[in-house]
Amino acid sequence: MTEIDFFGNGLCGHCHHAANELRELKYYHNEIENFWRKKDEELQNKIDKILEQAPEPEHDDIIENYSLSLHENQIKYPNVHRNAFVMAVYSFLENKLNELCWILENCIDSSVKLKDLSDTGITRAGTFLSKVAKIPVNEISDEWSFIRHLNKLRNSLVHSGGRIPTEENNKLRRFVEQTDTLGTYFDYISIKPAFIDLLFNKLIAFFEKLDTLVNNFIQSHYND
């Protein structure tokens, strides 16, 4: 049996490090959310003080003058941040799964490489892990199902700006309707702050569970 340095090739700590990086990204996300929340509170306080000193007939005009700034603080820029974060975190997830597969290519007795599989992205990585490396990623059923839906959400944000599909039975449309941390703004997907928390919690749990499966893979190598 060929001796493999699972520490040297990075397999031992790969999923653990990915989970830790996600925790760091979650902290960064919360800092940005707090920034926009503080900006909105400061503006609201400023408007309240102006209204206290202004005659009541002028209140509607004052609020109208600040409506754009309120929209930017409450909706526009927080939505830009959340949409960008979903795309960035998804890219991180896909890259970490690809890296895991590339490491495993040198740990298994198979001529099949990740690039040889017909699918793309996380679907291809999942196929490689389960079918080629024999790491049963589908056992992480709850988180893997979320990731598959996340793939559709990310694709919608990238290719159509998050426009809601019109077909009633569309999988992304059903996911949005069944997820209380997602909503709609006119014909587009609206990502609530709690969805980003859900996103991080699901992906951290996924990598922690995947870490257990990878450790089982390593242990089976030593048992052979």
C-alpha positions as CSV (number, residue, x, y, z in Angstrom):
1,M,0.0,0.0,0.0
2,T,1.4,3.4,-1.0
3,E,1.9,5.6,2.0
4,I,0.0,9.0,1.7
5,D,0.8,12.0,3.8
6,F,-2.7,13.3,4.5
7,F,-1.4,16.2,6.5
8,G,1.1,17.2,3.9
9,N,-1.4,17.1,1.0
10,G,-3.9,19.1,3.0
11,L,-6.7,16.5,3.2
12,C,-6.8,16.3,7.0
13,G,-7.5,20.0,7.6
14,H,-9.3,21.0,4.4
15,C,-12.9,20.9,5.5
16,H,-12.0,22.2,9.0
17,H,-10.2,25.2,7.5
18,A,-13.1,25.9,5.1
19,A,-15.5,26.0,8.0
20,N,-13.3,28.4,9.9
21,E,-13.0,30.7,6.8
22,L,-16.8,30.7,6.6
23,R,-17.0,31.8,10.2
24,E,-14.6,34.7,9.4
25,L,-16.8,35.7,6.4
26,K,-19.9,35.6,8.6
27,Y,-18.3,38.0,11.0
28,Y,-17.4,40.3,8.1
29,H,-21.0,40.1,6.8
30,N,-22.4,41.0,10.2
31,E,-20.1,44.1,10.4
32,I,-21.5,45.3,7.1
33,E,-25.1,44.7,8.2
34,N,-24.4,46.7,11.4
35,F,-22.9,49.5,9.3
36,W,-26.0,50.0,7.2
37,R,-28.3,49.5,10.3
38,K,-26.4,52.3,12.1
39,K,-26.5,54.6,9.0
40,D,-30.3,54.1,8.9
41,E,-30.7,54.8,12.6
42,E,-28.6,58.0,12.4
43,L,-30.7,59.2,9.4
44,Q,-34.0,58.4,11.1
45,N,-32.9,60.3,14.2
46,K,-31.8,63.2,12.1
47,I,-35.2,63.3,10.4
48,D,-37.1,63.0,13.7
49,K,-35.3,66.0,15.1
50,I,-36.0,68.0,11.9
51,L,-39.7,67.0,12.1
52,E,-39.9,68.1,15.8
53,Q,-38.9,71.6,14.8
54,A,-40.9,71.9,11.6
55,P,-44.5,72.8,11.2
56,E,-46.7,69.8,10.6
57,P,-47.8,70.9,7.1
58,E,-44.1,70.6,6.0
59,H,-43.6,67.0,7.3
60,D,-44.5,65.2,4.1
61,D,-42.1,67.3,2.1
62,I,-39.3,66.8,4.5
63,I,-39.8,63.0,4.5
64,E,-40.0,63.1,0.7
65,N,-36.7,64.9,0.5
66,Y,-35.0,62.1,2.5
67,S,-36.9,59.2,0.8
68,L,-34.0,58.4,-1.6
69,S,-31.5,58.2,1.3
70,L,-33.9,56.1,3.3
71,H,-34.3,53.7,0.3
72,E,-30.5,53.5,-0.1
73,N,-29.9,52.7,3.6
74,Q,-32.8,50.3,4.1
75,I,-33.1,48.5,0.7
76,K,-30.7,49.4,-2.1
77,Y,-27.2,49.0,-0.7
78,P,-28.0,46.2,1.9
79,N,-29.5,44.2,-1.0
80,V,-26.4,44.8,-3.2
81,H,-24.3,43.5,-0.3
82,R,-26.4,40.4,0.3
83,N,-26.7,39.5,-3.4
84,A,-22.9,39.9,-3.8
85,F,-22.3,37.9,-0.6
86,V,-24.5,35.0,-1.8
87,M,-22.5,34.9,-5.1
88,A,-19.1,35.2,-3.3
89,V,-19.8,32.6,-0.7
90,Y,-21.2,30.2,-3.4
91,S,-18.0,30.7,-5.4
92,F,-16.0,29.9,-2.2
93,L,-18.0,26.7,-1.6
94,E,-17.5,25.5,-5.2
95,N,-13.8,26.3,-5.1
96,K,-13.3,24.4,-1.8
97,L,-15.2,21.4,-3.1
98,N,-13.1,21.4,-6.3
99,E,-9.9,21.7,-4.2
100,L,-11.0,18.7,-2.1
101,C,-11.6,16.6,-5.3
102,W,-8.2,17.6,-6.7
103,I,-6.5,16.5,-3.4
104,L,-8.5,13.2,-3.5
105,E,-7.4,12.5,-7.0
106,N,-3.9,11.7,-5.7
107,C,-5.3,9.6,-2.8
108,I,-7.4,7.1,-4.7
109,D,-6.7,4.2,-7.1
110,S,-8.7,5.6,-10.0
111,S,-7.8,7.0,-13.4
112,V,-11.0,9.1,-13.3
113,K,-10.3,12.8,-12.7
114,L,-12.7,15.6,-11.8
115,K,-12.3,17.1,-15.2
116,D,-13.4,13.8,-16.8
117,L,-16.9,14.1,-15.4
118,S,-19.6,15.6,-17.6
119,D,-21.3,17.8,-15.0
120,T,-20.1,21.2,-13.8
121,G,-19.7,23.0,-10.5
122,I,-21.0,21.5,-7.3
123,T,-22.9,18.8,-9.1
124,R,-19.7,17.5,-10.7
125,A,-17.8,17.8,-7.4
126,G,-20.6,15.9,-5.6
127,T,-20.5,13.1,-8.2
128,F,-16.7,12.8,-7.9
129,L,-16.9,12.6,-4.1
130,S,-19.7,10.0,-4.0
131,K,-19.0,7.9,-7.1
132,V,-15.2,8.1,-7.5
133,A,-13.8,8.8,-4.1
134,K,-16.6,6.9,-2.3
135,I,-17.2,9.7,0.1
136,P,-21.1,9.6,0.6
137,V,-21.7,13.4,0.4
138,N,-25.4,12.7,-0.1
139,E,-25.6,11.5,3.5
140,I,-25.4,15.1,4.4
141,S,-28.9,15.4,3.0
142,D,-30.2,18.5,4.6
143,E,-27.2,20.7,3.9
144,W,-26.7,19.2,0.4
145,S,-30.3,19.9,-0.5
146,F,-29.8,23.5,0.6
147,I,-26.7,23.8,-1.5
148,R,-28.5,22.5,-4.6
149,H,-31.1,25.2,-4.1
150,L,-28.4,27.8,-3.4
151,N,-26.9,26.9,-6.8
152,K,-30.2,27.9,-8.5
153,L,-30.4,31.1,-6.4
154,R,-26.8,32.0,-7.3
155,N,-27.4,31.3,-11.0
156,S,-30.5,33.6,-11.0
157,L,-28.6,36.4,-9.3
158,V,-25.7,36.1,-11.9
159,H,-27.7,35.6,-15.1
160,S,-31.0,37.5,-14.5
161,G,-30.3,39.8,-11.5
162,G,-32.4,37.6,-9.3
163,R,-35.6,37.8,-11.3
164,I,-38.3,35.4,-10.1
165,P,-39.1,32.6,-12.6
166,T,-42.7,32.9,-13.8
167,E,-43.4,29.1,-14.0
168,E,-45.4,28.0,-10.9
169,N,-43.5,24.7,-10.6
170,N,-40.1,26.2,-11.0
171,K,-37.7,24.8,-8.3
172,L,-36.2,28.2,-7.5
173,R,-39.6,29.8,-7.3
174,R,-40.8,27.2,-4.9
175,F,-37.6,27.5,-2.8
176,V,-38.1,31.3,-2.5
177,E,-41.8,30.8,-1.6
178,Q,-41.0,28.1,1.0
179,T,-38.1,30.0,2.6
180,D,-39.2,32.7,5.1
181,T,-35.8,34.4,5.0
182,L,-36.3,35.1,1.3
183,G,-38.9,37.4,-0.2
184,T,-39.8,39.3,-3.4
185,Y,-39.4,42.9,-4.3
186,F,-41.5,43.6,-7.4
187,D,-40.4,40.7,-9.7
188,Y,-37.1,40.1,-8.0
189,I,-35.8,37.9,-5.2
190,S,-35.2,39.9,-1.9
191,I,-32.7,38.4,0.4
192,K,-33.3,39.1,4.1
193,P,-30.5,39.4,6.6
194,A,-31.6,36.2,8.3
195,F,-31.0,34.3,5.0
196,I,-27.3,35.1,5.1
197,D,-27.2,33.8,8.6
198,L,-28.9,30.6,7.4
199,L,-26.5,30.4,4.5
200,F,-23.5,30.5,6.8
201,N,-24.9,28.1,9.3
202,K,-25.8,25.5,6.6
203,L,-22.4,25.7,4.9
204,I,-20.5,25.6,8.2
205,A,-22.5,22.5,9.3
206,F,-21.9,21.0,5.8
207,F,-18.1,21.3,6.0
208,E,-18.1,20.0,9.6
209,K,-20.1,16.9,8.5
210,L,-18.0,16.5,5.4
211,D,-14.9,16.7,7.6
212,T,-16.2,13.6,9.5
213,L,-16.7,11.7,6.2
214,V,-13.2,12.7,5.0
215,N,-11.7,11.5,8.3
216,N,-13.6,8.2,7.8
217,F,-12.0,8.0,4.3
218,I,-8.5,8.5,5.8
219,Q,-9.1,5.9,8.5
220,S,-10.2,3.4,5.9
221,H,-7.0,3.9,4.0
222,Y,-5.0,3.0,7.2
223,N,-7.3,0.0,7.8
224,D,-6.7,-1.5,4.3
